Amino acid sequence: MLRRWHKLLAPFFAAFLLLIAGTGFAIQVTDLLDKPAKEAPAAPKAATNPAAPPAKPKRSPMGQWNHWLKTVHSGEIVGGGGIFVNLLSGLALFYFAGSGLWMYVNMWQRKRRVRG
């Protein structure tokens, strides 16, 4: 039964899981490459209105890529449906890891019994 569901769900979720893995990797790379810009000293607060909230610092080009990758990674780029598919993909990853491990252990035990 596990093998059947594993085979049925894998083709559908493979593309989403690859997208999530790829964007997650790219987020880490762009974050590492953007570190020098993030460590720059903050701009002083405007003296004209001290009660005004601090202005958001402008993102570097690498920071802009990082932000865009995060919206793709989370599924936000396509709205609520994307977030829902992203959540399902996370659950699918747990299922694939667990069922794959279970199938491997069963296969290994069968081979051990045959060898005697």
N, CA, C and O atoms as a printed pandas DataFrame, in Angstrom:
     atom_number atom_name residue_name chain_id  residue_number  x_coord  y_coord  z_coord
0              1         N          MET        A               1    0.822   -1.190    0.000
1              2        CA          MET        A               1    0.000    0.000    0.000
2              3         C          MET        A               1    0.872    1.262    0.000
3              4         O          MET        A               1    0.603    2.207   -0.742
4              5         N          LEU        A               2    1.919    1.271    0.839
5              6        CA          LEU        A               2    2.814    2.429    0.878
6              7         C          LEU        A               2    3.454    2.684   -0.478
7              8         O          LEU        A               2    3.548    3.824   -0.932
8              9         N          ARG        A               3    3.891    1.613   -1.114
9             10        CA          ARG        A               3    4.570    1.739   -2.404
10            11         C          ARG        A               3    3.638    2.345   -3.454
11            12         O          ARG        A               3    4.064    3.157   -4.275
12            13         N          ARG        A               4    2.366    1.948   -3.421
13            14        CA          ARG        A               4    1.394    2.470   -4.392
14            15         C          ARG        A               4    1.223    3.981   -4.222
15            16         O          ARG        A               4    1.290    4.726   -5.199
16            17         N          TRP        A               5    1.003    4.435   -2.984
17            18        CA          TRP        A               5    0.823    5.869   -2.732
18            19         C          TRP        A               5    2.102    6.643   -3.028
19            20         O          TRP        A               5    2.059    7.761   -3.540
20            21         N          HIS        A               6    3.236    6.037   -2.700
21            22        CA          HIS        A               6    4.521    6.666   -2.972
22            23         C          HIS        A               6    4.662    6.924   -4.475
23            24         O          HIS        A               6    5.068    8.009   -4.891
24            25         N          LYS        A               7    4.321    5.914   -5.284
25            26        CA          LYS        A               7    4.428    6.050   -6.743
26            27         C          LYS        A               7    3.400    7.015   -7.320
27            28         O          LYS        A               7    3.689    7.723   -8.285
28            29         N          LEU        A               8    2.199    7.049   -6.737
29            30        CA          LEU        A               8    1.155    7.942   -7.245
30            31         C          LEU        A               8    1.434    9.413   -6.925
31            32         O          LEU        A               8    1.213   10.285   -7.766
32            33         N          LEU        A               9    1.913    9.685   -5.725
33            34        CA          LEU        A               9    2.112   11.063   -5.297
34            35         C          LEU        A               9    3.439   11.661   -5.765
35            36         O          LEU        A               9    3.539   12.872   -5.962
36            37         N          ALA        A              10    4.446   10.826   -5.943
37            38        CA          ALA        A              10    5.790   11.327   -6.254
38            39         C          ALA        A              10    5.851   12.193   -7.508
39            40         O          ALA        A              10    6.441   13.272   -7.450
40            41         N          PRO        A              11    5.274   11.783   -8.639
41            42        CA          PRO        A              11    5.392   12.635   -9.828
42            43         C          PRO        A              11    4.757   14.019   -9.649
43            44         O          PRO        A              11    5.279   15.013  -10.153
44            45         N          PHE        A              12    3.645   14.080   -8.939
45            46        CA          PHE        A              12    2.974   15.360   -8.732
46            47         C          PHE        A              12    3.800   16.281   -7.842
47            48         O          PHE        A              12    3.989   17.454   -8.164
48            49         N          PHE        A              13    4.291   15.755   -6.729
49            50        CA          PHE        A              13    4.993   16.600   -5.771
50            51         C          PHE        A              13    6.463   16.803   -6.107
51            52         O          PHE        A              13    7.096   17.692   -5.537
52            53         N          ALA        A              14    7.026   16.012   -7.010
53            54        CA          ALA        A              14    8.449   16.145   -7.329
54            55         C          ALA        A              14    8.795   17.547   -7.809
55            56         O          ALA        A              14    9.790   18.125   -7.374
56            57         N          ALA        A              15    7.981   18.094   -8.700
57            58        CA          ALA        A              15    8.268   19.438   -9.221
58            59         C          ALA        A              15    8.227   20.481   -8.106
59            60         O          ALA        A              15    9.093   21.353   -8.040
60            61         N          PHE        A              16    7.230   20.396   -7.234
61            62        CA          PHE        A              16    7.124   21.359   -6.135
62            63         C          PHE        A              16    8.278   21.213   -5.149
63            64         O          PHE        A              16    8.830   22.211   -4.685
64            65         N          LEU        A              17    8.641   19.979   -4.828
65            66        CA          LEU        A              17    9.727   19.766   -3.878
66            67         C          LEU        A              17   11.063   20.230   -4.466
67            68         O          LEU        A              17   11.901   20.770   -3.745
68            69         N          LEU        A              18   11.264   20.022   -5.765
69            70        CA          LEU        A              18   12.478   20.527   -6.401
70            71         C          LEU        A              18   12.498   22.056   -6.399
71            72         O          LEU        A              18   13.544   22.664   -6.174
72            73         N          LEU        A              19   11.353   22.670   -6.646
73            74        CA          LEU        A              19   11.262   24.127   -6.607
74            75         C          LEU        A              19   11.569   24.648   -5.203
75            76         O          LEU        A              19   12.320   25.611   -5.047
76            77         N          ILE        A              20   10.997   24.019   -4.193
77            78        CA          ILE        A              20   11.229   24.444   -2.815
78            79         C          ILE        A              20   12.697   24.242   -2.428
79            80         O          ILE        A              20   13.297   25.105   -1.787
80            81         N          ALA        A              21   13.265   23.112   -2.814
81            82        CA          ALA        A              21   14.677   22.862   -2.493
82            83         C          ALA        A              21   15.586   23.853   -3.222
83            84         O          ALA        A              21   16.525   24.385   -2.631
84            85         N          GLY        A              22   15.311   24.096   -4.489
85            86        CA          GLY        A              22   16.138   25.015   -5.271
86            87         C          GLY        A              22   16.067   26.443   -4.764
87            88         O          GLY        A              22   17.091   27.116   -4.646
88            89         N          THR        A              23   14.858   26.908   -4.463
89            90        CA          THR        A              23   14.733   28.275   -3.955
90            91         C          THR        A              23   15.306   28.396   -2.544
91            92         O          THR        A              23   15.876   29.429   -2.194
92            93         N          GLY        A              24   15.159   27.349   -1.735
93            94        CA          GLY        A              24   15.754   27.368   -0.393
94            95         C          GLY        A              24   17.271   27.475   -0.465
95            96         O          GLY        A              24   17.887   28.218    0.298
96            97         N          PHE        A              25   17.862   26.734   -1.379
97            98        CA          PHE        A              25   19.316   26.807   -1.581
98            99         C          PHE        A              25   19.713   28.199   -2.068
99           100         O          PHE        A              25   20.672   28.790   -1.572
100          101         N          ALA        A              26   18.967   28.714   -3.044
101          102        CA          ALA        A              26   19.280   30.034   -3.600
102          103         C          ALA        A              26   19.108   31.141   -2.556
103          104         O          ALA        A              26   19.864   32.113   -2.556
104          105         N          ILE        A              27   18.128   31.001   -1.675
105          106        CA          ILE        A              27   17.940   31.987   -0.603
106          107         C          ILE        A              27   19.182   32.036    0.276
107          108         O          ILE        A              27   19.656   33.118    0.624
108          109         N          GLN        A              28   19.708   30.879    0.634
109          110        CA          GLN        A              28   20.896   30.839    1.491
110          111         C          GLN        A              28   22.102   31.455    0.783
111          112         O          GLN        A              28   22.877   32.190    1.396
112          113         N          VAL        A              29   22.258   31.157   -0.504
113          114        CA          VAL        A              29   23.387   31.705   -1.260
114          115         C          VAL        A              29   23.278   33.219   -1.377
115          116         O          VAL        A              29   24.252   33.929   -1.126
116          117         N          THR        A              30   22.098   33.724   -1.756
117          118        CA          THR        A              30   21.937   35.172   -1.893
118          119         C          THR        A              30   22.078   35.870   -0.545
119          120         O          THR        A              30   22.558   37.001   -0.479
120          121         N          ASP        A              31   21.661   35.204    0.527
121          122        CA          ASP        A              31   21.814   35.781    1.858
122          123         C          ASP        A              31   23.296   35.880    2.232
123          124         O          ASP        A              31   23.737   36.890    2.781
124          125         N          LEU        A              32   24.052   34.836    1.932
125          126        CA          LEU        A              32   25.493   34.865    2.213
126          127         C          LEU        A              32   26.204   35.925    1.378
127          128         O          LEU        A              32   27.087   36.622    1.879
128          129         N          LEU        A              33   25.826   36.049    0.116
129          130        CA          LEU        A              33   26.457   37.034   -0.757
130          131         C          LEU        A              33   26.076   38.459   -0.393
131          132         O          LEU        A              33   26.796   39.397   -0.734
132          133         N          ASP        A              34   24.950   38.634    0.297
133          134        CA          ASP        A              34   24.473   39.967    0.668
134          135         C          ASP        A              34   24.961   40.388    2.049
135          136         O          ASP        A              34   24.669   41.507    2.473
136          137         N          LYS        A              35   25.689   39.539    2.765
137          138        CA          LYS        A              35   26.123   39.854    4.129
138          139         C          LYS        A              35   26.914   41.162    4.216
139          140         O          LYS        A              35   26.629   41.966    5.104
140          141         N          PRO        A              36   27.889   41.415    3.343
141          142        CA          PRO        A              36   28.631   42.673    3.486
142          143         C          PRO        A              36   27.720   43.904    3.426
143          144         O          PRO        A              36   27.958   44.875    4.144
144          145         N          ALA        A              37   26.697   43.879    2.596
145          146        CA          ALA        A              37   25.786   45.021    2.499
146          147         C          ALA        A              37   24.951   45.145    3.765
147          148         O          ALA        A              37   24.645   46.258    4.192
148          149         N          LYS        A              38   24.579   44.030    4.370
149          150        CA          LYS        A              38   23.763   44.065    5.585
150          151         C          LYS        A              38   24.559   44.561    6.784
151          152         O          LYS        A              38   23.988   45.119    7.720
152          153         N          GLU        A              39   25.858   44.365    6.762
153          154        CA          GLU        A              39   26.686   44.756    7.893
154          155         C          GLU        A              39   27.121   46.213    7.835
155          156         O          GLU        A              39   27.824   46.681    8.731
156          157         N          ALA        A              40   26.714   46.939    6.794
157          158        CA          ALA        A              40   27.055   48.352    6.683
158          159         C          ALA        A              40   26.350   49.120    7.793
159          160         O          ALA        A              40   25.264   48.727    8.218
160          161         N          PRO        A              41   26.949   50.211    8.270
161          162        CA          PRO        A              41   26.310   50.969    9.347
162          163         C          PRO        A              41   24.976   51.551    8.898
163          164         O          PRO        A              41   24.804   51.938    7.742
164          165         N          ALA        A              42   24.041   51.604    9.834
165          166        CA          ALA        A              42   22.694   52.119    9.543
166          167         C          ALA        A              42   22.752   53.623    9.326
167          168         O          ALA        A              42   23.579   54.319    9.915
168          169         N          ALA        A              43   21.866   54.109    8.478
169          170        CA          ALA        A              43   21.795   55.544    8.220
170          171         C          ALA        A              43   21.240   56.246    9.449
171          172         O          ALA        A              43   20.382   55.692   10.136
172          173         N          PRO        A              44   21.715   57.463    9.744
173          174        CA          PRO        A              44   21.197   58.177   10.914
174          175         C          PRO        A              44   19.732   58.546   10.723
175          176         O          PRO        A              44   19.273   58.748    9.599
176          177         N          LYS        A              45   18.999   58.632   11.840
177          178        CA          LYS        A              45   17.578   58.974   11.831
178          179         C          LYS        A              45   17.408   60.434   11.385
179          180         O          LYS        A              45   18.219   61.297   11.720
180          181         N          ALA        A              46   16.360   60.684   10.640
181          182        CA          ALA        A              46   16.111   62.050   10.161
182          183         C          ALA        A              46   15.884   62.977   11.350
183          184         O          ALA        A              46   15.107   62.668   12.254
184          185         N          ALA        A              47   16.571   64.116   11.335
185          186        CA          ALA        A              47   16.473   65.058   12.450
186          187         C          ALA        A              47   15.222   65.911   12.363
187          188         O          ALA        A              47   14.839   66.550   13.344
188          189         N          THR        A              48   14.570   65.930   11.189
189          190        CA          THR        A              48   13.405   66.799   11.033
190          191         C          THR        A              48   12.217   66.315   11.838
191          192         O          THR        A              48   11.490   67.137   12.395
192          193         N          ASN        A              49   11.991   65.017   11.923
193          194        CA          ASN        A              49   10.854   64.488   12.668
194          195         C          ASN        A              49   11.320   63.274   13.481
195          196         O          ASN        A              49   11.262   62.145   12.994
196          197         N          PRO        A              50   11.775   63.500   14.702
197          198        CA          PRO        A              50   12.284   62.374   15.495
198          199         C          PRO        A              50   11.225   61.347   15.872
199          200         O          PRO        A              50   11.571   60.218   16.220
200          201         N          ALA        A              51    9.936   61.707   15.814
201          202        CA          ALA        A              51    8.884   60.763   16.168
202          203         C          ALA        A              51    8.522   59.851   15.009
203          204         O          ALA        A              51    7.812   58.863   15.201
204          205         N          ALA        A              52    8.995   60.162   13.810
205          206        CA          ALA        A              52    8.671   59.349   12.626
206          207         C          ALA        A              52    9.326   57.979   12.753
207          208         O          ALA        A              52   10.426   57.858   13.292
208          209         N          PRO        A              53    8.645   56.943   12.253
209          210        CA          PRO        A              53    9.255   55.599   12.310
210          211         C          PRO        A              53   10.497   55.564   11.424
211          212         O          PRO        A              53   10.570   56.274   10.421
212          213         N          PRO        A              54   11.455   54.751   11.789
213          214        CA          PRO        A              54   12.666   54.697   10.968
214          215         C          PRO        A              54   12.341   54.196    9.565
215          216         O          PRO        A              54   11.529   53.288    9.388
216          217         N          ALA        A              55   12.980   54.794    8.585
217          218        CA          ALA        A              55   12.761   54.401    7.195
218          219         C          ALA        A              55   13.350   53.017    6.957
219          220         O          ALA        A              55   14.392   52.669    7.512
220          221         N          LYS        A              56   12.671   52.233    6.125
221          222        CA          LYS        A              56   13.200   50.919    5.784
222          223         C          LYS        A              56   14.436   51.101    4.918
223          224         O          LYS        A              56   14.431   51.896    3.978
224          225         N          PRO        A              57   15.488   50.368    5.234
225          226        CA          PRO        A              57   16.671   50.499    4.384
226          227         C          PRO        A              57   16.391   49.924    3.004
227          228         O          PRO        A              57   15.679   48.929    2.868
228          229         N          LYS        A              58   16.950   50.551    1.996
229          230        CA          LYS        A              58   16.754   50.091    0.623
230          231         C          LYS        A              58   17.500   48.777    0.442
231          232         O          LYS        A              58   18.642   48.631    0.879
232          233         N          ARG        A              59   16.841   47.823   -0.206
233          234        CA          ARG        A              59   17.466   46.514   -0.439
234          235         C          ARG        A              59   18.505   46.631   -1.552
235          236         O          ARG        A              59   18.326   47.355   -2.531
236          237         N          SER        A              60   19.571   45.907   -1.368
237          238        CA          SER        A              60   20.578   45.802   -2.420
238          239         C          SER        A              60   20.003   44.933   -3.531
239          240         O          SER        A              60   18.991   44.266   -3.315
240          241         N          PRO        A              61   20.615   44.920   -4.718
241          242        CA          PRO        A              61   20.128   44.018   -5.777
242          243         C          PRO        A              61   20.083   42.557   -5.321
243          244         O          PRO        A              61   19.146   41.829   -5.649
244          245         N          MET        A              62   21.095   42.134   -4.565
245          246        CA          MET        A              62   21.105   40.752   -4.065
246          247         C          MET        A              62   19.985   40.560   -3.050
247          248         O          MET        A              62   19.364   39.498   -3.002
248          249         N          GLY        A              63   19.727   41.582   -2.241
249          250        CA          GLY        A              63   18.637   41.524   -1.275
250          251         C          GLY        A              63   17.282   41.464   -1.958
251          252         O          GLY        A              63   16.362   40.813   -1.463
252          253         N          GLN        A              64   17.155   42.147   -3.103
253          254        CA          GLN        A              64   15.908   42.089   -3.871
254          255         C          GLN        A              64   15.685   40.690   -4.421
255          256         O          GLN        A              64   14.562   40.186   -4.389
256          257         N          TRP        A              65   16.748   40.051   -4.931
257          258        CA          TRP        A              65   16.637   38.668   -5.398
258          259         C          TRP        A              65   16.246   37.754   -4.247
259          260         O          TRP        A              65   15.397   36.875   -4.395
260          261         N          ASN        A              66   16.875   37.972   -3.105
261          262        CA          ASN        A              66   16.601   37.158   -1.932
262          263         C          ASN        A              66   15.130   37.266   -1.535
263          264         O          ASN        A              66   14.489   36.259   -1.233
264          265         N          HIS        A              67   14.601   38.478   -1.537
265          266        CA          HIS        A              67   13.197   38.689   -1.174
266          267         C          HIS        A              67   12.273   38.004   -2.187
267          268         O          HIS        A              67   11.297   37.362   -1.796
268          269         N          TRP        A              68   12.570   38.135   -3.471
269          270        CA          TRP        A              68   11.745   37.500   -4.508
270          271         C          TRP        A              68   11.795   35.979   -4.359
271          272         O          TRP        A              68   10.766   35.312   -4.468
272          273         N          LEU        A              69   12.981   35.433   -4.111
273          274        CA          LEU        A              69   13.112   33.981   -3.932
274          275         C          LEU        A              69   12.288   33.498   -2.736
275          276         O          LEU        A              69   11.706   32.414   -2.774
276          277         N          LYS        A              70   12.243   34.311   -1.673
277          278        CA          LYS        A              70   11.445   33.931   -0.501
278          279         C          LYS        A              70    9.957   33.898   -0.819
279          280         O          LYS        A              70    9.239   33.045   -0.298
280          281         N          THR        A              71    9.477   34.812   -1.667
281          282        CA          THR        A              71    8.054   34.773   -2.026
282          283         C          THR        A              71    7.749   33.563   -2.901
283          284         O          THR        A              71    6.665   32.988   -2.802
284          285         N          VAL        A              72    8.695   33.170   -3.758
285          286        CA          VAL        A              72    8.493   31.949   -4.558
286          287         C          VAL        A              72    8.562   30.726   -3.649
287          288         O          VAL        A              72    7.730   29.824   -3.743
288          289         N          HIS        A              73    9.554   30.702   -2.774
289          290        CA          HIS        A              73    9.779   29.565   -1.872
290          291         C          HIS        A              73    8.567   29.295   -0.978
291          292         O          HIS        A              73    8.210   28.141   -0.743
292          293         N          SER        A              74    7.943   30.351   -0.489
293          294        CA          SER        A              74    6.804   30.190    0.423
294          295         C          SER        A              74    5.487   29.957   -0.317
295          296         O          SER        A              74    4.501   29.551    0.298
296          297         N          GLY        A              75    5.458   30.205   -1.616
297          298        CA          GLY        A              75    4.223   30.063   -2.389
298          299         C          GLY        A              75    3.413   31.340   -2.434
299          300         O          GLY        A              75    2.387   31.397   -3.112
300          301         N          GLU        A              76    3.855   32.373   -1.720
301          302        CA          GLU        A              76    3.119   33.635   -1.666
302          303         C          GLU        A              76    2.985   34.291   -3.032
303          304         O          GLU        A              76    2.065   35.078   -3.257
304          305         N          ILE        A              77    3.885   33.975   -3.932
305          306        CA          ILE        A              77    3.896   34.625   -5.240
306          307         C          ILE        A              77    2.610   34.359   -6.028
307          308         O          ILE        A              77    2.227   35.161   -6.880
308          309         N          VAL        A              78    1.943   33.234   -5.744
309          310        CA          VAL        A              78    0.684   32.926   -6.433
310          311         C          VAL        A              78   -0.516   32.995   -5.492
311          312         O          VAL        A              78   -1.618   32.589   -5.861
312          313         N          GLY        A              79   -0.309   33.502   -4.290
313          314        CA          GLY        A              79   -1.426   33.701   -3.369
314          315         C          GLY        A              79   -1.681   32.518   -2.446
315          316         O          GLY        A              79   -0.803   31.689   -2.205
316          317         N          GLY        A              80   -2.898   32.466   -1.942
317          318        CA          GLY        A              80   -3.282   31.453   -0.959
318          319         C          GLY        A              80   -3.156   30.032   -1.485
319          320         O          GLY        A              80   -2.783   29.124   -0.741
320          321         N          GLY        A              81   -3.464   29.832   -2.762
321          322        CA          GLY        A              81   -3.330   28.497   -3.345
322          323         C          GLY        A              81   -1.894   28.015   -3.330
323          324         O          GLY        A              81   -1.628   26.838   -3.087
324          325         N          GLY        A              82   -0.968   28.926   -3.588
325          326        CA          GLY        A              82    0.452   28.570   -3.563
326          327         C          GLY        A              82    0.916   28.190   -2.176
327          328         O          GLY        A              82    1.704   27.259   -2.007
328          329         N          ILE        A              83    0.427   28.913   -1.184
329          330        CA          ILE        A              83    0.784   28.603    0.204
330          331         C          ILE        A              83    0.229   27.238    0.589
331          332         O          ILE        A              83    0.901   26.461    1.267
332          333         N          PHE        A              84   -1.006   26.940    0.155
333          334        CA          PHE        A              84   -1.628   25.652    0.445
334          335         C          PHE        A              84   -0.837   24.510   -0.209
335          336         O          PHE        A              84   -0.577   23.494    0.435
336          337         N          VAL        A              85   -0.456   24.671   -1.477
337          338        CA          VAL        A              85    0.332   23.640   -2.167
338          339         C          VAL        A              85    1.686   23.490   -1.480
339          340         O          VAL        A              85    2.214   22.382   -1.377
340          341         N          ASN        A              86    2.243   24.592   -1.015
341          342        CA          ASN        A              86    3.514   24.545   -0.301
342          343         C          ASN        A              86    3.375   23.725    0.982
343          344         O          ASN        A              86    4.246   22.915    1.295
344          345         N          LEU        A              87    2.290   23.930    1.722
345          346        CA          LEU        A              87    2.051   23.149    2.938
346          347         C          LEU        A              87    1.864   21.669    2.615
347          348         O          LEU        A              87    2.397   20.805    3.311
348          349         N          LEU        A              88    1.108   21.379    1.559
349          350        CA          LEU        A              88    0.938   19.985    1.141
350          351         C          LEU        A              88    2.266   19.363    0.738
351          352         O          LEU        A              88    2.520   18.191    1.015
352          353         N          SER        A              89    3.109   20.151    0.085
353          354        CA          SER        A              89    4.419   19.653   -0.327
354          355         C          SER        A              89    5.277   19.316    0.886
355          356         O          SER        A              89    6.016   18.333    0.873
356          357         N          GLY        A              90    5.180   20.130    1.934
357          358        CA          GLY        A              90    5.909   19.830    3.163
358          359         C          GLY        A              90    5.439   18.529    3.793
359          360         O          GLY        A              90    6.247   17.718    4.245
360          361         N          LEU        A              91    4.121   18.337    3.820
361          362        CA          LEU        A              91    3.574   17.078    4.344
362          363         C          LEU        A              91    3.993   15.905    3.464
363          364         O          LEU        A              91    4.310   14.825    3.964
364          365         N          ALA        A              92    3.991   16.126    2.144
365          366        CA          ALA        A              92    4.412   15.073    1.223
366          367         C          ALA        A              92    5.864   14.687    1.465
367          368         O          ALA        A              92    6.215   13.509    1.390
368          369         N          LEU        A              93    6.705   15.666    1.751
369          370        CA          LEU        A              93    8.106   15.368    2.024
370          371         C          LEU        A              93    8.245   14.464    3.240
371          372         O          LEU        A              93    9.033   13.519    3.227
372          373         N          PHE        A              94    7.477   14.751    4.296
373          374        CA          PHE        A              94    7.482   13.862    5.464
374          375         C          PHE        A              94    7.026   12.458    5.069
375          376         O          PHE        A              94    7.630   11.467    5.481
376          377         N          TYR        A              95    5.957   12.373    4.267
377          378        CA          TYR        A              95    5.441   11.070    3.854
378          379         C          TYR        A              95    6.473   10.313    3.018
379          380         O          TYR        A              95    6.720    9.130    3.257
380          381         N          PHE        A              96    7.080   10.997    2.033
381          382        CA          PHE        A              96    8.055   10.330    1.161
382          383         C          PHE        A              96    9.273    9.853    1.950
383          384         O          PHE        A              96    9.787    8.761    1.710
384          385         N          ALA        A              97    9.725   10.673    2.884
385          386        CA          ALA        A              97   10.879   10.262    3.682
386          387         C          ALA        A              97   10.532    9.052    4.551
387          388         O          ALA        A              97   11.299    8.091    4.620
388          389         N          GLY        A              98    9.384    9.105    5.208
389          390        CA          GLY        A              98    8.984    7.995    6.077
390          391         C          GLY        A              98    8.673    6.722    5.310
391          392         O          GLY        A              98    9.143    5.644    5.675
392          393         N          SER        A              99    7.883    6.841    4.249
393          394        CA          SER        A              99    7.525    5.637    3.489
394          395         C          SER        A              99    8.734    5.080    2.744
395          396         O          SER        A              99    8.880    3.864    2.622
396          397         N          GLY        A             100    9.597    5.954    2.247
397          398        CA          GLY        A             100   10.811    5.480    1.577
398          399         C          GLY        A             100   11.713    4.726    2.530
399          400         O          GLY        A             100   12.260    3.680    2.183
400          401         N          LEU        A             101   11.866    5.258    3.731
401          402        CA          LEU        A             101   12.682    4.579    4.737
402          403         C          LEU        A             101   12.061    3.242    5.115
403          404         O          LEU        A             101   12.767    2.242    5.242
404          405         N          TRP        A             102   10.752    3.218    5.294
405          406        CA          TRP        A             102   10.058    1.981    5.651
406          407         C          TRP        A             102   10.215    0.932    4.544
407          408         O          TRP        A             102   10.472   -0.237    4.832
408          409         N          MET        A             103   10.063    1.341    3.292
409          410        CA          MET        A             103   10.221    0.392    2.179
410          411         C          MET        A             103   11.655   -0.118    2.105
411          412         O          MET        A             103   11.883   -1.296    1.830
412          413         N          TYR        A             104   12.623    0.767    2.348
413          414        CA          TYR        A             104   14.021    0.348    2.310
414          415         C          TYR        A             104   14.318   -0.659    3.414
415          416         O          TYR        A             104   14.983   -1.665    3.166
416          417         N          VAL        A             105   13.838   -0.404    4.623
417          418        CA          VAL        A             105   14.070   -1.325    5.742
418          419         C          VAL        A             105   13.445   -2.685    5.436
419          420         O          VAL        A             105   14.067   -3.717    5.687
420          421         N          ASN        A             106   12.217   -2.700    4.895
421          422        CA          ASN        A             106   11.570   -3.970    4.529
422          423         C          ASN        A             106   12.366   -4.713    3.465
423          424         O          ASN        A             106   12.532   -5.930    3.552
424          425         N          MET        A             107   12.861   -3.990    2.460
425          426        CA          MET        A             107   13.654   -4.614    1.394
426          427         C          MET        A             107   14.942   -5.201    1.987
427          428         O          MET        A             107   15.338   -6.313    1.639
428          429         N          TRP        A             108   15.583   -4.458    2.869
429          430        CA          TRP        A             108   16.826   -4.912    3.487
430          431         C          TRP        A             108   16.587   -6.160    4.338
431          432         O          TRP        A             108   17.398   -7.086    4.328
432          433         N          GLN        A             109   15.463   -6.182    5.083
433          434        CA          GLN        A             109   15.145   -7.349    5.912
434          435         C          GLN        A             109   14.863   -8.570    5.046
435          436         O          GLN        A             109   15.279   -9.678    5.384
436          437         N          ARG        A             110   14.156   -8.377    3.925
437          438        CA          ARG        A             110   13.879   -9.509    3.018
438          439         C          ARG        A             110   15.175  -10.076    2.453
439          440         O          ARG        A             110   15.344  -11.293    2.385
440          441         N          LYS        A             111   16.075   -9.213    2.054
441          442        CA          LYS        A             111   17.356   -9.670    1.499
442          443         C          LYS        A             111   18.168  -10.424    2.543
443          444         O          LYS        A             111   18.836  -11.410    2.231
444          445         N          ARG        A             112   18.105   -9.954    3.783
445          446        CA          ARG        A             112   18.816  -10.626    4.864
446          447         C          ARG        A             112   18.262  -12.019    5.111
447          448         O          ARG        A             112   19.017  -12.964    5.338
448          449         N          ARG        A             113   16.913  -12.145    5.065
449          450        CA          ARG        A             113   16.285  -13.458    5.278
450          451         C          ARG        A             113   16.630  -14.421    4.162
451          452         O          ARG        A             113   16.843  -15.606    4.420
452          453         N          VAL        A             114   16.692  -13.946    2.932
453          454        CA          VAL        A             114   17.004  -14.815    1.794
454          455         C          VAL        A             114   18.432  -15.321    1.881
455          456         O          VAL        A             114   18.702  -16.481    1.569
456          457         N          ARG        A             115   19.351  -14.456    2.305
457          458        CA          ARG        A             115   20.758  -14.867    2.436
458          459         C          ARG        A             115   20.946  -15.885    3.546
459          460         O          ARG        A             115   21.894  -16.670    3.538
460          461         N          GLY        A             116   20.035  -15.859    4.491
461          462        CA          GLY        A             116   19.994  -16.848    5.553
462          463         C          GLY        A             116   20.937  -16.657    6.617
463          464         O          GLY        A             116   20.973  -17.447    7.560
